Amino acid sequence: MLETNKTYPICPNCNKGANVRKHGKARSGLPRYFCNHCQKAFQNQYIYLAYHRQSTDTPVR
């Protein structure tokens, strides 16, 4: 029997990893993921810097 060891990232919104599934690819070709727990899509890497999640500690310009 073939074993596939798929590891999915942890959701940056709710910090859960068990409910994450693949959600296609972005325009850049990087994989997207969807969290079934918080119902949000995310990526691990971004090419365009404006798409990065911003913390609330940084002032908005």
Secondary structure, 3 states (H helix, E strand, C coil): CCCCCCCCCCCCCCCCCCCEEEEEECCCCCEEEEECCCCEEEECCCCCHHHCCCCCCCCCC
